[in-house]
Amino acid sequence: MKTIIDVDADAWAIALRDLMGYPLTKPAKHTLAFAVGGPLSDNGIFHHCNIARQLDRSMLRVEVGADYVPIKLQLAIREKDKVTWYSDCVAYAASDTAPIEILTRDALWRVGTGLALKARKVPANADHAAGVERAARRWGEAAAALRVTQLNGTVFVPMGMPYEDGIPVVPRHAV
């Protein structure tokens, strides 16, 4: 069996997971998958939506550049009969202590009861710029503290392959 050594980019997904209030250890019912990688083609978007469908979970993806720093966030929301893809999302924090939420064009997504992603309307009086800056600062600080950390159970799924054929990733420093 082939294995892959982790990269520092995973720290961004782990830090975001924690700041959103999603457990770092495997919950009894996984409702949200996290992914990290470079820019996606249309085939890449389809691939990630297909993985969300196979896992029967929504997915939050951190898109990173060549320097492994996040460029943007993407959401694949698993619904009963379909998966809806949201590109160009950003992290948002209403305060320095509020859980981080994901801001799309028309909604804020947060980890709700049962660990499922729940959408809510963006408050009319929300200061988008301040919330995005606040979230970016907190997220960067949290990721810096995790640098080469990775969660056990991480799987790399090559483009076009089903999740079940994914390759386990060997973590250097597991949580």
C-alpha positions as CSV (number, residue, x, y, z in Angstrom):
1,M,0.0,0.0,0.0
2,K,1.3,3.4,-0.9
3,T,1.5,6.2,1.7
4,I,2.0,9.9,1.6
5,I,3.9,12.1,4.1
6,D,1.8,15.1,5.3
7,V,2.4,18.8,4.4
8,D,2.1,21.9,6.4
9,A,-1.1,23.0,4.5
10,D,-3.1,20.5,6.6
11,A,-2.6,22.7,9.7
12,W,-4.9,25.3,8.1
13,A,-7.8,22.8,7.8
14,I,-7.2,21.5,11.4
15,A,-7.1,25.0,12.9
16,L,-10.2,26.0,11.1
17,R,-12.0,22.8,12.2
18,D,-11.1,23.6,15.8
19,L,-12.1,27.3,15.6
20,M,-15.5,26.4,14.1
21,G,-16.2,24.1,17.0
22,Y,-15.9,20.8,15.2
23,P,-14.1,18.1,17.3
24,L,-10.5,17.2,16.5
25,T,-11.2,13.6,17.4
26,K,-13.6,11.5,15.3
27,P,-17.1,12.2,16.4
28,A,-19.7,9.4,16.7
29,K,-21.4,10.7,13.6
30,H,-19.2,12.5,11.2
31,T,-21.2,15.3,9.4
32,L,-18.4,17.4,7.9
33,A,-15.3,16.5,5.9
34,F,-12.3,18.8,5.6
35,A,-10.0,19.0,2.6
36,V,-7.0,21.1,1.6
37,G,-5.3,21.5,-1.8
38,G,-4.5,23.8,-4.7
39,P,-6.7,25.5,-7.2
40,L,-9.5,23.3,-8.7
41,S,-10.6,22.8,-12.3
42,D,-14.2,22.0,-13.1
43,N,-13.3,18.3,-12.9
44,G,-11.7,19.0,-9.4
45,I,-15.0,20.5,-8.2
46,F,-16.9,17.6,-9.5
47,H,-14.4,15.2,-7.8
48,H,-14.9,16.9,-4.4
49,C,-18.7,17.0,-4.7
50,N,-18.6,13.3,-5.6
51,I,-16.5,12.6,-2.4
52,A,-19.0,14.5,-0.3
53,R,-21.8,12.4,-1.9
54,Q,-19.9,9.2,-1.2
55,L,-19.2,10.1,2.4
56,D,-22.8,11.5,2.9
57,R,-21.2,14.6,4.5
58,S,-20.8,18.2,3.6
59,M,-17.2,19.3,2.9
60,L,-15.2,22.4,3.8
61,R,-12.2,22.8,1.5
62,V,-9.2,25.1,2.1
63,E,-7.6,26.2,-1.2
64,V,-3.9,27.0,-0.7
65,G,-1.4,28.6,-3.0
66,A,2.2,27.3,-3.7
67,D,3.3,28.6,-0.3
68,Y,0.6,26.6,1.4
69,V,-1.2,29.7,2.6
70,P,-5.0,29.8,2.1
71,I,-6.4,31.6,-0.9
72,K,-10.1,30.9,-0.3
73,L,-12.5,28.4,1.2
74,Q,-15.0,26.3,-0.7
75,L,-18.1,24.4,0.6
76,A,-19.8,21.3,-0.7
77,I,-23.1,21.2,1.0
78,R,-24.6,17.6,1.0
79,E,-28.3,17.7,0.7
80,K,-30.8,14.8,0.3
81,D,-30.6,14.6,-3.5
82,K,-27.7,16.7,-4.5
83,V,-24.4,18.5,-3.5
84,T,-24.3,22.3,-3.8
85,W,-20.8,23.8,-4.4
86,Y,-19.9,27.3,-3.0
87,S,-16.7,28.8,-4.3
88,D,-15.0,31.9,-3.0
89,C,-16.1,31.6,0.6
90,V,-14.2,33.3,3.5
91,A,-13.9,32.7,7.2
92,Y,-15.9,35.2,9.4
93,A,-15.9,35.8,13.1
94,A,-18.5,38.0,14.8
95,S,-16.2,38.6,17.8
96,D,-12.8,37.6,19.1
97,T,-14.4,34.7,21.0
98,A,-17.2,33.7,18.6
99,P,-16.8,30.4,16.7
100,I,-15.6,31.0,13.1
101,E,-18.3,30.8,10.5
102,I,-18.1,30.5,6.7
103,L,-19.4,33.4,4.7
104,T,-20.8,32.8,1.3
105,R,-22.6,35.4,-0.9
106,D,-25.9,35.0,0.9
107,A,-25.3,33.1,4.1
108,L,-23.2,32.4,7.1
109,W,-22.5,28.7,7.7
110,R,-21.7,27.4,11.2
111,V,-21.3,24.1,13.0
112,G,-24.7,23.7,14.7
113,T,-26.4,21.0,16.8
114,G,-25.5,17.5,15.9
115,L,-22.3,19.0,14.3
116,A,-24.1,19.7,11.1
117,L,-23.4,22.8,9.1
118,K,-26.3,25.2,9.5
119,A,-26.9,28.3,7.3
120,R,-28.2,31.6,8.6
121,K,-28.8,35.0,7.0
122,V,-25.9,37.4,7.3
123,P,-27.0,40.0,9.9
124,A,-27.8,43.3,8.1
125,N,-25.6,45.2,10.6
126,A,-22.6,42.8,10.3
127,D,-19.3,44.4,9.6
128,H,-18.1,42.0,6.9
129,A,-14.6,43.5,6.6
130,A,-13.9,43.4,10.4
131,G,-15.3,39.9,10.7
132,V,-13.2,38.6,7.9
133,E,-10.1,40.3,9.2
134,R,-10.8,39.0,12.7
135,A,-11.3,35.4,11.5
136,A,-8.1,35.6,9.3
137,R,-6.0,36.7,12.3
138,R,-7.4,34.1,14.7
139,W,-7.1,31.4,12.0
140,G,-3.5,32.3,11.2
141,E,-2.5,32.3,14.8
142,A,-4.1,28.9,15.4
143,A,-2.5,27.3,12.2
144,A,0.9,28.7,13.2
145,A,0.7,26.8,16.5
146,L,-0.1,23.5,14.6
147,R,2.5,23.8,11.7
148,V,3.1,20.1,10.9
149,T,0.2,18.5,12.8
150,Q,-2.2,16.2,11.1
151,L,-5.3,14.2,12.3
152,N,-5.2,10.5,12.3
153,G,-7.4,9.0,9.5
154,T,-6.4,11.5,6.9
155,V,-6.8,10.1,3.3
156,F,-5.6,11.4,0.0
157,V,-8.1,10.7,-2.8
158,P,-6.5,11.1,-6.3
159,M,-8.6,12.9,-8.9
160,G,-11.3,10.7,-10.3
161,M,-10.9,7.9,-7.8
162,P,-13.6,7.0,-5.3
163,Y,-13.0,7.7,-1.6
164,E,-12.8,4.0,-0.8
165,D,-9.6,3.8,-3.0
166,G,-8.0,6.7,-1.2
167,I,-4.5,6.5,0.1
168,P,-3.9,6.8,3.9
169,V,-1.6,9.6,4.9
170,V,1.1,8.9,7.5
171,P,1.2,11.9,9.9
172,R,4.5,13.1,11.3
173,H,2.7,14.6,14.3
174,A,-0.8,13.3,14.9
175,V,-3.5,14.8,17.1
